[in-house]
Amino acid sequence: MKNVRKILWSLALVMGIASPAFAATGRVDHSGLFVWAFFGLCAVIVAAQAVPALMMMVGTARAVAKKVKEAEPVPAESQVKNG
């Protein structure tokens, strides 16, 4: 009976010490609603800045492609004069 009592006391002691580990909810941060609202506002600002930047890059790429197409060399056969 003494052995069982020792085992139960040891088990109770270990479980008492380890109980905070079982109480963890998995959420590490303690951010409130205002912090998440601020992060959302930052994301909206970044997205609003990204749209015009992408439009500018597409316009620049189109202009470069158009100039490259206009600057294509004329084939050598058409440069020879028939004379």
Secondary structure, DSSP 8 states (H G I E B T S, - for coil): -HHHHHHHHHHHHHHHHHHHHHT--S------HHHHHHHHHHHHHHHHHHHHHHHHHHHHHHHHHHHHHHT----HHHHS---
